[in-house]
Amino acid sequence: MCRFIASIFQTMVTASTCGALILMTLFLFGGFIIPKTSLPPWLSWGFWLSPMTYAQIGIALNEFLAPRWQKEISKGNTTIGREVLTSHGLNFESYFYWISLGALLGFTILFDAGFVLALTYLPAPKMSRAIISKKSISQIQEKNGSRSSTQLDNRSTLGTFSKATEETKSSGMLVLPFEPLTIAFKDVQYFVDMPLLHLSCTGDEKERFQSEKASAASRYYRSI
């Protein structure tokens, strides 16, 4: 029955709301909350349309018509089991047990058939969907694929660097996150724009100043 309700009301809000109302109605007319004798005559049809009615009739007759409930009471020519059934409005004959089983089987087939038909013929609920071309989909998939591959490469690089860092923590050495390169140069002339100092120096001082700058440049590049 729950599957049948969900196939009819295909959205979450309508299914939960209408399903709760239907189940509450079936329980009210099932003869347990409100006995059949307490229902007005114009609502007696609800008692016979509820599947809970036949389940309760079958269980009650199977229990209270058992031999352990067949002791007669002092008042009236009746048994304890019949008295309990009469007080709850379920004083039916024993063959109603098989009628109840048949009714429950019929309700099961009816709800399953309704479930299949609803899924077959009822349209799906309308939803707002964007229309996109196949070319755009392929471009989006290519972008997502390149992004995922880049992320994997970055993760592998970071993982390698973190692993190397952990390994060298004990030795006290620093691990660079890149491969160091060696630079070799020859006869590099390095000049600094200092016009006032350059004009005040003589020829020998200029050569010495230039050589000092060249040696400073060599020390600078070696430190790199």
Biotite code that builds the C-alpha atoms (Angstrom):
import biotite.structure as struc

atoms = struc.array([
    struc.Atom([0.000, 0.000, 0.000], chain_id="A", res_id=1, res_name="MET", atom_name="CA", element="C"),
    struc.Atom([2.827, 2.407, 0.786], chain_id="A", res_id=2, res_name="CYS", atom_name="CA", element="C"),
    struc.Atom([4.372, 1.783, -2.628], chain_id="A", res_id=3, res_name="ARG", atom_name="CA", element="C"),
    struc.Atom([1.014, 2.448, -4.266], chain_id="A", res_id=4, res_name="PHE", atom_name="CA", element="C"),
    struc.Atom([0.674, 5.766, -2.414], chain_id="A", res_id=5, res_name="ILE", atom_name="CA", element="C"),
    struc.Atom([4.217, 6.755, -3.400], chain_id="A", res_id=6, res_name="ALA", atom_name="CA", element="C"),
    struc.Atom([3.550, 5.937, -7.060], chain_id="A", res_id=7, res_name="SER", atom_name="CA", element="C"),
    struc.Atom([0.403, 8.106, -7.099], chain_id="A", res_id=8, res_name="ILE", atom_name="CA", element="C"),
    struc.Atom([1.872, 11.073, -5.214], chain_id="A", res_id=9, res_name="PHE", atom_name="CA", element="C"),
    struc.Atom([5.340, 11.294, -6.735], chain_id="A", res_id=10, res_name="GLN", atom_name="CA", element="C"),
    struc.Atom([6.750, 14.264, -4.840], chain_id="A", res_id=11, res_name="THR", atom_name="CA", element="C"),
    struc.Atom([8.062, 14.228, -1.292], chain_id="A", res_id=12, res_name="MET", atom_name="CA", element="C"),
    struc.Atom([5.605, 16.799, 0.058], chain_id="A", res_id=13, res_name="VAL", atom_name="CA", element="C"),
    struc.Atom([2.425, 15.324, -1.429], chain_id="A", res_id=14, res_name="THR", atom_name="CA", element="C"),
    struc.Atom([3.436, 11.738, -0.672], chain_id="A", res_id=15, res_name="ALA", atom_name="CA", element="C"),
    struc.Atom([4.175, 12.445, 3.003], chain_id="A", res_id=16, res_name="SER", atom_name="CA", element="C"),
    struc.Atom([1.065, 14.595, 3.509], chain_id="A", res_id=17, res_name="THR", atom_name="CA", element="C"),
    struc.Atom([-1.461, 12.442, 1.660], chain_id="A", res_id=18, res_name="CYS", atom_name="CA", element="C"),
    struc.Atom([0.121, 9.223, 2.909], chain_id="A", res_id=19, res_name="GLY", atom_name="CA", element="C"),
    struc.Atom([-0.215, 10.326, 6.533], chain_id="A", res_id=20, res_name="ALA", atom_name="CA", element="C"),
    struc.Atom([-3.884, 11.270, 6.006], chain_id="A", res_id=21, res_name="LEU", atom_name="CA", element="C"),
    struc.Atom([-4.683, 7.963, 4.269], chain_id="A", res_id=22, res_name="ILE", atom_name="CA", element="C"),
    struc.Atom([-3.003, 5.861, 6.942], chain_id="A", res_id=23, res_name="LEU", atom_name="CA", element="C"),
    struc.Atom([-4.734, 7.797, 9.719], chain_id="A", res_id=24, res_name="MET", atom_name="CA", element="C"),
    struc.Atom([-8.118, 7.238, 8.026], chain_id="A", res_id=25, res_name="THR", atom_name="CA", element="C"),
    struc.Atom([-7.466, 3.519, 7.618], chain_id="A", res_id=26, res_name="LEU", atom_name="CA", element="C"),
    struc.Atom([-6.505, 3.148, 11.273], chain_id="A", res_id=27, res_name="PHE", atom_name="CA", element="C"),
    struc.Atom([-9.566, 5.107, 12.434], chain_id="A", res_id=28, res_name="LEU", atom_name="CA", element="C"),
    struc.Atom([-11.962, 2.937, 10.424], chain_id="A", res_id=29, res_name="PHE", atom_name="CA", element="C"),
    struc.Atom([-10.089, -0.297, 11.135], chain_id="A", res_id=30, res_name="GLY", atom_name="CA", element="C"),
    struc.Atom([-12.224, -1.133, 14.165], chain_id="A", res_id=31, res_name="GLY", atom_name="CA", element="C"),
    struc.Atom([-9.434, -0.903, 16.738], chain_id="A", res_id=32, res_name="PHE", atom_name="CA", element="C"),
    struc.Atom([-9.389, 2.811, 17.610], chain_id="A", res_id=33, res_name="ILE", atom_name="CA", element="C"),
    struc.Atom([-13.136, 3.230, 17.015], chain_id="A", res_id=34, res_name="ILE", atom_name="CA", element="C"),
    struc.Atom([-15.116, -0.043, 17.330], chain_id="A", res_id=35, res_name="PRO", atom_name="CA", element="C"),
    struc.Atom([-17.740, -0.877, 14.714], chain_id="A", res_id=36, res_name="LYS", atom_name="CA", element="C"),
    struc.Atom([-20.544, -0.448, 17.235], chain_id="A", res_id=37, res_name="THR", atom_name="CA", element="C"),
    struc.Atom([-19.432, 3.146, 17.927], chain_id="A", res_id=38, res_name="SER", atom_name="CA", element="C"),
    struc.Atom([-19.531, 4.195, 14.264], chain_id="A", res_id=39, res_name="LEU", atom_name="CA", element="C"),
    struc.Atom([-22.679, 5.891, 12.917], chain_id="A", res_id=40, res_name="PRO", atom_name="CA", element="C"),
    struc.Atom([-24.590, 3.867, 10.294], chain_id="A", res_id=41, res_name="PRO", atom_name="CA", element="C"),
    struc.Atom([-23.640, 6.218, 7.455], chain_id="A", res_id=42, res_name="TRP", atom_name="CA", element="C"),
    struc.Atom([-19.927, 5.572, 8.168], chain_id="A", res_id=43, res_name="LEU", atom_name="CA", element="C"),
    struc.Atom([-20.157, 1.774, 8.260], chain_id="A", res_id=44, res_name="SER", atom_name="CA", element="C"),
    struc.Atom([-18.790, 1.583, 4.704], chain_id="A", res_id=45, res_name="TRP", atom_name="CA", element="C"),
    struc.Atom([-15.441, 2.892, 5.985], chain_id="A", res_id=46, res_name="GLY", atom_name="CA", element="C"),
    struc.Atom([-15.204, -0.102, 8.318], chain_id="A", res_id=47, res_name="PHE", atom_name="CA", element="C"),
    struc.Atom([-15.452, -2.568, 5.419], chain_id="A", res_id=48, res_name="TRP", atom_name="CA", element="C"),
    struc.Atom([-13.148, -0.632, 3.081], chain_id="A", res_id=49, res_name="LEU", atom_name="CA", element="C"),
    struc.Atom([-10.196, -0.556, 5.470], chain_id="A", res_id=50, res_name="SER", atom_name="CA", element="C"),
    struc.Atom([-7.634, -3.370, 5.152], chain_id="A", res_id=51, res_name="PRO", atom_name="CA", element="C"),
    struc.Atom([-6.999, -3.047, 8.895], chain_id="A", res_id=52, res_name="MET", atom_name="CA", element="C"),
    struc.Atom([-10.537, -4.299, 9.519], chain_id="A", res_id=53, res_name="THR", atom_name="CA", element="C"),
    struc.Atom([-9.911, -7.691, 7.949], chain_id="A", res_id=54, res_name="TYR", atom_name="CA", element="C"),
    struc.Atom([-6.539, -8.041, 9.661], chain_id="A", res_id=55, res_name="ALA", atom_name="CA", element="C"),
    struc.Atom([-8.126, -7.370, 13.047], chain_id="A", res_id=56, res_name="GLN", atom_name="CA", element="C"),
    struc.Atom([-11.066, -9.722, 12.372], chain_id="A", res_id=57, res_name="ILE", atom_name="CA", element="C"),
    struc.Atom([-8.739, -12.560, 11.386], chain_id="A", res_id=58, res_name="GLY", atom_name="CA", element="C"),
    struc.Atom([-6.439, -12.114, 14.401], chain_id="A", res_id=59, res_name="ILE", atom_name="CA", element="C"),
    struc.Atom([-9.322, -11.699, 16.870], chain_id="A", res_id=60, res_name="ALA", atom_name="CA", element="C"),
    struc.Atom([-11.262, -14.744, 15.635], chain_id="A", res_id=61, res_name="LEU", atom_name="CA", element="C"),
    struc.Atom([-8.138, -16.894, 15.583], chain_id="A", res_id=62, res_name="ASN", atom_name="CA", element="C"),
    struc.Atom([-7.367, -15.951, 19.188], chain_id="A", res_id=63, res_name="GLU", atom_name="CA", element="C"),
    struc.Atom([-10.711, -15.736, 20.975], chain_id="A", res_id=64, res_name="PHE", atom_name="CA", element="C"),
    struc.Atom([-12.314, -18.757, 19.289], chain_id="A", res_id=65, res_name="LEU", atom_name="CA", element="C"),
    struc.Atom([-9.474, -20.970, 20.499], chain_id="A", res_id=66, res_name="ALA", atom_name="CA", element="C"),
    struc.Atom([-10.357, -23.750, 23.019], chain_id="A", res_id=67, res_name="PRO", atom_name="CA", element="C"),
    struc.Atom([-8.752, -21.909, 25.956], chain_id="A", res_id=68, res_name="ARG", atom_name="CA", element="C"),
    struc.Atom([-11.365, -19.131, 25.598], chain_id="A", res_id=69, res_name="TRP", atom_name="CA", element="C"),
    struc.Atom([-14.381, -21.435, 25.382], chain_id="A", res_id=70, res_name="GLN", atom_name="CA", element="C"),
    struc.Atom([-15.235, -21.425, 29.055], chain_id="A", res_id=71, res_name="LYS", atom_name="CA", element="C"),
    struc.Atom([-18.815, -20.395, 29.739], chain_id="A", res_id=72, res_name="GLU", atom_name="CA", element="C"),
    struc.Atom([-19.522, -17.424, 31.947], chain_id="A", res_id=73, res_name="ILE", atom_name="CA", element="C"),
    struc.Atom([-22.205, -17.355, 34.611], chain_id="A", res_id=74, res_name="SER", atom_name="CA", element="C"),
    struc.Atom([-24.272, -14.626, 32.955], chain_id="A", res_id=75, res_name="LYS", atom_name="CA", element="C"),
    struc.Atom([-25.856, -15.823, 29.725], chain_id="A", res_id=76, res_name="GLY", atom_name="CA", element="C"),
    struc.Atom([-25.219, -18.851, 27.591], chain_id="A", res_id=77, res_name="ASN", atom_name="CA", element="C"),
    struc.Atom([-21.960, -17.582, 26.047], chain_id="A", res_id=78, res_name="THR", atom_name="CA", element="C"),
    struc.Atom([-18.218, -18.075, 26.365], chain_id="A", res_id=79, res_name="THR", atom_name="CA", element="C"),
    struc.Atom([-15.468, -15.724, 27.472], chain_id="A", res_id=80, res_name="ILE", atom_name="CA", element="C"),
    struc.Atom([-14.106, -15.465, 23.930], chain_id="A", res_id=81, res_name="GLY", atom_name="CA", element="C"),
    struc.Atom([-17.504, -14.542, 22.474], chain_id="A", res_id=82, res_name="ARG", atom_name="CA", element="C"),
    struc.Atom([-18.024, -11.944, 25.171], chain_id="A", res_id=83, res_name="GLU", atom_name="CA", element="C"),
    struc.Atom([-14.706, -10.278, 24.355], chain_id="A", res_id=84, res_name="VAL", atom_name="CA", element="C"),
    struc.Atom([-15.501, -10.280, 20.626], chain_id="A", res_id=85, res_name="LEU", atom_name="CA", element="C"),
    struc.Atom([-18.956, -8.802, 21.240], chain_id="A", res_id=86, res_name="THR", atom_name="CA", element="C"),
    struc.Atom([-17.575, -6.006, 23.423], chain_id="A", res_id=87, res_name="SER", atom_name="CA", element="C"),
    struc.Atom([-15.214, -4.966, 20.616], chain_id="A", res_id=88, res_name="HIS", atom_name="CA", element="C"),
    struc.Atom([-17.808, -5.233, 17.832], chain_id="A", res_id=89, res_name="GLY", atom_name="CA", element="C"),
    struc.Atom([-16.119, -8.274, 16.262], chain_id="A", res_id=90, res_name="LEU", atom_name="CA", element="C"),
    struc.Atom([-18.715, -10.965, 16.983], chain_id="A", res_id=91, res_name="ASN", atom_name="CA", element="C"),
    struc.Atom([-18.458, -12.736, 13.633], chain_id="A", res_id=92, res_name="PHE", atom_name="CA", element="C"),
    struc.Atom([-18.717, -16.383, 12.747], chain_id="A", res_id=93, res_name="GLU", atom_name="CA", element="C"),
    struc.Atom([-15.635, -18.530, 12.471], chain_id="A", res_id=94, res_name="SER", atom_name="CA", element="C"),
    struc.Atom([-15.723, -18.601, 8.641], chain_id="A", res_id=95, res_name="TYR", atom_name="CA", element="C"),
    struc.Atom([-14.989, -14.862, 8.626], chain_id="A", res_id=96, res_name="PHE", atom_name="CA", element="C"),
    struc.Atom([-11.415, -15.855, 9.376], chain_id="A", res_id=97, res_name="TYR", atom_name="CA", element="C"),
    struc.Atom([-11.040, -17.227, 5.836], chain_id="A", res_id=98, res_name="TRP", atom_name="CA", element="C"),
    struc.Atom([-12.931, -14.279, 4.396], chain_id="A", res_id=99, res_name="ILE", atom_name="CA", element="C"),
    struc.Atom([-10.424, -11.984, 6.075], chain_id="A", res_id=100, res_name="SER", atom_name="CA", element="C"),
    struc.Atom([-7.486, -13.891, 4.604], chain_id="A", res_id=101, res_name="LEU", atom_name="CA", element="C"),
    struc.Atom([-9.030, -13.680, 1.132], chain_id="A", res_id=102, res_name="GLY", atom_name="CA", element="C"),
    struc.Atom([-9.712, -9.948, 1.556], chain_id="A", res_id=103, res_name="ALA", atom_name="CA", element="C"),
    struc.Atom([-6.123, -9.273, 2.615], chain_id="A", res_id=104, res_name="LEU", atom_name="CA", element="C"),
    struc.Atom([-4.836, -11.233, -0.373], chain_id="A", res_id=105, res_name="LEU", atom_name="CA", element="C"),
    struc.Atom([-7.164, -9.261, -2.652], chain_id="A", res_id=106, res_name="GLY", atom_name="CA", element="C"),
    struc.Atom([-5.955, -5.940, -1.220], chain_id="A", res_id=107, res_name="PHE", atom_name="CA", element="C"),
    struc.Atom([-2.347, -7.030, -1.786], chain_id="A", res_id=108, res_name="THR", atom_name="CA", element="C"),
    struc.Atom([-3.001, -7.858, -5.437], chain_id="A", res_id=109, res_name="ILE", atom_name="CA", element="C"),
    struc.Atom([-4.997, -4.647, -5.902], chain_id="A", res_id=110, res_name="LEU", atom_name="CA", element="C"),
    struc.Atom([-2.289, -2.401, -4.453], chain_id="A", res_id=111, res_name="PHE", atom_name="CA", element="C"),
    struc.Atom([0.492, -4.132, -6.406], chain_id="A", res_id=112, res_name="ASP", atom_name="CA", element="C"),
    struc.Atom([-1.466, -3.829, -9.649], chain_id="A", res_id=113, res_name="ALA", atom_name="CA", element="C"),
    struc.Atom([-2.166, -0.158, -8.944], chain_id="A", res_id=114, res_name="GLY", atom_name="CA", element="C"),
    struc.Atom([1.521, 0.377, -8.206], chain_id="A", res_id=115, res_name="PHE", atom_name="CA", element="C"),
    struc.Atom([2.550, -1.136, -11.556], chain_id="A", res_id=116, res_name="VAL", atom_name="CA", element="C"),
    struc.Atom([-0.103, 0.770, -13.515], chain_id="A", res_id=117, res_name="LEU", atom_name="CA", element="C"),
    struc.Atom([0.793, 4.066, -11.853], chain_id="A", res_id=118, res_name="ALA", atom_name="CA", element="C"),
    struc.Atom([4.457, 3.679, -12.723], chain_id="A", res_id=119, res_name="LEU", atom_name="CA", element="C"),
    struc.Atom([3.551, 2.690, -16.282], chain_id="A", res_id=120, res_name="THR", atom_name="CA", element="C"),
    struc.Atom([1.008, 5.339, -17.233], chain_id="A", res_id=121, res_name="TYR", atom_name="CA", element="C"),
    struc.Atom([1.363, 8.293, -14.877], chain_id="A", res_id=122, res_name="LEU", atom_name="CA", element="C"),
    struc.Atom([3.756, 11.006, -16.123], chain_id="A", res_id=123, res_name="PRO", atom_name="CA", element="C"),
    struc.Atom([6.796, 11.902, -14.100], chain_id="A", res_id=124, res_name="ALA", atom_name="CA", element="C"),
    struc.Atom([6.595, 15.092, -12.027], chain_id="A", res_id=125, res_name="PRO", atom_name="CA", element="C"),
    struc.Atom([7.739, 18.172, -13.902], chain_id="A", res_id=126, res_name="LYS", atom_name="CA", element="C"),
    struc.Atom([11.117, 19.520, -12.873], chain_id="A", res_id=127, res_name="MET", atom_name="CA", element="C"),
    struc.Atom([13.099, 22.509, -14.068], chain_id="A", res_id=128, res_name="SER", atom_name="CA", element="C"),
    struc.Atom([15.948, 21.236, -16.196], chain_id="A", res_id=129, res_name="ARG", atom_name="CA", element="C"),
    struc.Atom([18.537, 23.105, -18.241], chain_id="A", res_id=130, res_name="ALA", atom_name="CA", element="C"),
    struc.Atom([18.977, 22.250, -21.921], chain_id="A", res_id=131, res_name="ILE", atom_name="CA", element="C"),
    struc.Atom([22.591, 21.802, -22.996], chain_id="A", res_id=132, res_name="ILE", atom_name="CA", element="C"),
    struc.Atom([24.116, 20.558, -26.226], chain_id="A", res_id=133, res_name="SER", atom_name="CA", element="C"),
    struc.Atom([26.276, 17.464, -26.575], chain_id="A", res_id=134, res_name="LYS", atom_name="CA", element="C"),
    struc.Atom([29.245, 19.608, -27.594], chain_id="A", res_id=135, res_name="LYS", atom_name="CA", element="C"),
    struc.Atom([29.038, 21.616, -24.384], chain_id="A", res_id=136, res_name="SER", atom_name="CA", element="C"),
    struc.Atom([28.781, 18.413, -22.357], chain_id="A", res_id=137, res_name="ILE", atom_name="CA", element="C"),
    struc.Atom([31.936, 17.028, -23.995], chain_id="A", res_id=138, res_name="SER", atom_name="CA", element="C"),
    struc.Atom([33.818, 20.280, -23.325], chain_id="A", res_id=139, res_name="GLN", atom_name="CA", element="C"),
    struc.Atom([32.758, 20.263, -19.672], chain_id="A", res_id=140, res_name="ILE", atom_name="CA", element="C"),
    struc.Atom([33.829, 16.641, -19.321], chain_id="A", res_id=141, res_name="GLN", atom_name="CA", element="C"),
    struc.Atom([37.236, 17.424, -20.865], chain_id="A", res_id=142, res_name="GLU", atom_name="CA", element="C"),
    struc.Atom([37.732, 20.339, -18.469], chain_id="A", res_id=143, res_name="LYS", atom_name="CA", element="C"),
    struc.Atom([36.766, 18.196, -15.502], chain_id="A", res_id=144, res_name="ASN", atom_name="CA", element="C"),
    struc.Atom([39.140, 15.476, -16.668], chain_id="A", res_id=145, res_name="GLY", atom_name="CA", element="C"),
    struc.Atom([42.069, 17.887, -17.006], chain_id="A", res_id=146, res_name="SER", atom_name="CA", element="C"),
    struc.Atom([41.317, 19.402, -13.607], chain_id="A", res_id=147, res_name="ARG", atom_name="CA", element="C"),
    struc.Atom([41.210, 15.993, -11.966], chain_id="A", res_id=148, res_name="SER", atom_name="CA", element="C"),
    struc.Atom([44.521, 14.966, -13.560], chain_id="A", res_id=149, res_name="SER", atom_name="CA", element="C"),
    struc.Atom([46.148, 18.237, -12.437], chain_id="A", res_id=150, res_name="THR", atom_name="CA", element="C"),
    struc.Atom([44.865, 17.729, -8.913], chain_id="A", res_id=151, res_name="GLN", atom_name="CA", element="C"),
    struc.Atom([46.251, 14.198, -8.869], chain_id="A", res_id=152, res_name="LEU", atom_name="CA", element="C"),
    struc.Atom([49.682, 15.447, -10.016], chain_id="A", res_id=153, res_name="ASP", atom_name="CA", element="C"),
    struc.Atom([49.690, 18.155, -7.353], chain_id="A", res_id=154, res_name="ASN", atom_name="CA", element="C"),
    struc.Atom([48.696, 15.667, -4.684], chain_id="A", res_id=155, res_name="ARG", atom_name="CA", element="C"),
    struc.Atom([51.456, 13.265, -5.713], chain_id="A", res_id=156, res_name="SER", atom_name="CA", element="C"),
    struc.Atom([54.054, 16.078, -5.693], chain_id="A", res_id=157, res_name="THR", atom_name="CA", element="C"),
    struc.Atom([52.944, 17.318, -2.287], chain_id="A", res_id=158, res_name="LEU", atom_name="CA", element="C"),
    struc.Atom([52.916, 13.782, -0.960], chain_id="A", res_id=159, res_name="GLY", atom_name="CA", element="C"),
    struc.Atom([56.466, 13.156, -2.161], chain_id="A", res_id=160, res_name="THR", atom_name="CA", element="C"),
    struc.Atom([57.702, 16.440, -0.675], chain_id="A", res_id=161, res_name="PHE", atom_name="CA", element="C"),
    struc.Atom([56.012, 15.819, 2.676], chain_id="A", res_id=162, res_name="SER", atom_name="CA", element="C"),
    struc.Atom([57.450, 12.322, 2.805], chain_id="A", res_id=163, res_name="LYS", atom_name="CA", element="C"),
    struc.Atom([60.953, 13.618, 2.089], chain_id="A", res_id=164, res_name="ALA", atom_name="CA", element="C"),
    struc.Atom([60.535, 16.335, 4.704], chain_id="A", res_id=165, res_name="THR", atom_name="CA", element="C"),
    struc.Atom([59.536, 13.802, 7.338], chain_id="A", res_id=166, res_name="GLU", atom_name="CA", element="C"),
    struc.Atom([62.504, 11.612, 6.475], chain_id="A", res_id=167, res_name="GLU", atom_name="CA", element="C"),
    struc.Atom([65.004, 14.473, 6.881], chain_id="A", res_id=168, res_name="THR", atom_name="CA", element="C"),
    struc.Atom([63.611, 15.958, 10.085], chain_id="A", res_id=169, res_name="LYS", atom_name="CA", element="C"),
    struc.Atom([65.746, 13.605, 12.146], chain_id="A", res_id=170, res_name="SER", atom_name="CA", element="C"),
    struc.Atom([68.967, 14.493, 10.274], chain_id="A", res_id=171, res_name="SER", atom_name="CA", element="C"),
    struc.Atom([68.415, 18.267, 10.590], chain_id="A", res_id=172, res_name="GLY", atom_name="CA", element="C"),
    struc.Atom([68.843, 18.940, 6.855], chain_id="A", res_id=173, res_name="MET", atom_name="CA", element="C"),
    struc.Atom([66.544, 21.093, 4.732], chain_id="A", res_id=174, res_name="LEU", atom_name="CA", element="C"),
    struc.Atom([64.805, 19.536, 1.737], chain_id="A", res_id=175, res_name="VAL", atom_name="CA", element="C"),
    struc.Atom([63.933, 21.954, -1.061], chain_id="A", res_id=176, res_name="LEU", atom_name="CA", element="C"),
    struc.Atom([60.552, 21.497, -2.792], chain_id="A", res_id=177, res_name="PRO", atom_name="CA", element="C"),
    struc.Atom([62.308, 21.654, -6.206], chain_id="A", res_id=178, res_name="PHE", atom_name="CA", element="C"),
    struc.Atom([65.362, 20.153, -7.877], chain_id="A", res_id=179, res_name="GLU", atom_name="CA", element="C"),
    struc.Atom([68.429, 22.419, -7.343], chain_id="A", res_id=180, res_name="PRO", atom_name="CA", element="C"),
    struc.Atom([70.313, 23.557, -10.481], chain_id="A", res_id=181, res_name="LEU", atom_name="CA", element="C"),
    struc.Atom([74.003, 24.483, -10.893], chain_id="A", res_id=182, res_name="THR", atom_name="CA", element="C"),
    struc.Atom([74.879, 27.702, -12.799], chain_id="A", res_id=183, res_name="ILE", atom_name="CA", element="C"),
    struc.Atom([78.307, 28.093, -14.460], chain_id="A", res_id=184, res_name="ALA", atom_name="CA", element="C"),
    struc.Atom([79.495, 31.408, -15.962], chain_id="A", res_id=185, res_name="PHE", atom_name="CA", element="C"),
    struc.Atom([82.715, 33.009, -17.267], chain_id="A", res_id=186, res_name="LYS", atom_name="CA", element="C"),
    struc.Atom([83.853, 36.639, -17.720], chain_id="A", res_id=187, res_name="ASP", atom_name="CA", element="C"),
    struc.Atom([80.688, 38.139, -16.335], chain_id="A", res_id=188, res_name="VAL", atom_name="CA", element="C"),
    struc.Atom([80.759, 41.939, -16.168], chain_id="A", res_id=189, res_name="GLN", atom_name="CA", element="C"),
    struc.Atom([78.436, 43.280, -13.504], chain_id="A", res_id=190, res_name="TYR", atom_name="CA", element="C"),
    struc.Atom([77.943, 47.039, -13.234], chain_id="A", res_id=191, res_name="PHE", atom_name="CA", element="C"),
    struc.Atom([75.944, 49.160, -10.821], chain_id="A", res_id=192, res_name="VAL", atom_name="CA", element="C"),
    struc.Atom([74.683, 52.566, -11.895], chain_id="A", res_id=193, res_name="ASP", atom_name="CA", element="C"),
    struc.Atom([76.514, 54.837, -9.420], chain_id="A", res_id=194, res_name="MET", atom_name="CA", element="C"),
    struc.Atom([77.543, 57.920, -11.488], chain_id="A", res_id=195, res_name="PRO", atom_name="CA", element="C"),
    struc.Atom([78.826, 60.102, -8.644], chain_id="A", res_id=196, res_name="LEU", atom_name="CA", element="C"),
    struc.Atom([81.126, 57.434, -7.293], chain_id="A", res_id=197, res_name="LEU", atom_name="CA", element="C"),
    struc.Atom([82.295, 56.504, -10.794], chain_id="A", res_id=198, res_name="HIS", atom_name="CA", element="C"),
    struc.Atom([83.284, 60.071, -11.733], chain_id="A", res_id=199, res_name="LEU", atom_name="CA", element="C"),
    struc.Atom([85.253, 60.639, -8.528], chain_id="A", res_id=200, res_name="SER", atom_name="CA", element="C"),
    struc.Atom([87.462, 57.548, -9.037], chain_id="A", res_id=201, res_name="CYS", atom_name="CA", element="C"),
    struc.Atom([90.700, 57.404, -11.070], chain_id="A", res_id=202, res_name="THR", atom_name="CA", element="C"),
    struc.Atom([91.555, 54.829, -13.734], chain_id="A", res_id=203, res_name="GLY", atom_name="CA", element="C"),
    struc.Atom([93.155, 52.281, -11.358], chain_id="A", res_id=204, res_name="ASP", atom_name="CA", element="C"),
    struc.Atom([90.344, 52.686, -8.879], chain_id="A", res_id=205, res_name="GLU", atom_name="CA", element="C"),
    struc.Atom([87.781, 52.121, -11.657], chain_id="A", res_id=206, res_name="LYS", atom_name="CA", element="C"),
    struc.Atom([89.404, 48.826, -12.653], chain_id="A", res_id=207, res_name="GLU", atom_name="CA", element="C"),
    struc.Atom([89.610, 47.749, -9.041], chain_id="A", res_id=208, res_name="ARG", atom_name="CA", element="C"),
    struc.Atom([85.975, 48.773, -8.458], chain_id="A", res_id=209, res_name="PHE", atom_name="CA", element="C"),
    struc.Atom([84.880, 46.796, -11.502], chain_id="A", res_id=210, res_name="GLN", atom_name="CA", element="C"),
    struc.Atom([86.857, 43.715, -10.443], chain_id="A", res_id=211, res_name="SER", atom_name="CA", element="C"),
    struc.Atom([85.422, 43.906, -6.948], chain_id="A", res_id=212, res_name="GLU", atom_name="CA", element="C"),
    struc.Atom([81.932, 44.061, -8.423], chain_id="A", res_id=213, res_name="LYS", atom_name="CA", element="C"),
    struc.Atom([82.687, 41.102, -10.662], chain_id="A", res_id=214, res_name="ALA", atom_name="CA", element="C"),
    struc.Atom([83.980, 39.066, -7.706], chain_id="A", res_id=215, res_name="SER", atom_name="CA", element="C"),
    struc.Atom([80.912, 40.079, -5.695], chain_id="A", res_id=216, res_name="ALA", atom_name="CA", element="C"),
    struc.Atom([78.709, 38.940, -8.570], chain_id="A", res_id=217, res_name="ALA", atom_name="CA", element="C"),
    struc.Atom([80.495, 35.594, -8.698], chain_id="A", res_id=218, res_name="SER", atom_name="CA", element="C"),
    struc.Atom([79.996, 35.126, -4.962], chain_id="A", res_id=219, res_name="ARG", atom_name="CA", element="C"),
    struc.Atom([76.326, 36.061, -5.365], chain_id="A", res_id=220, res_name="TYR", atom_name="CA", element="C"),
    struc.Atom([75.703, 33.523, -8.129], chain_id="A", res_id=221, res_name="TYR", atom_name="CA", element="C"),
    struc.Atom([77.612, 30.823, -6.280], chain_id="A", res_id=222, res_name="ARG", atom_name="CA", element="C"),
    struc.Atom([75.438, 31.357, -3.244], chain_id="A", res_id=223, res_name="SER", atom_name="CA", element="C"),
    struc.Atom([72.377, 30.853, -5.457], chain_id="A", res_id=224, res_name="ILE", atom_name="CA", element="C"),
])
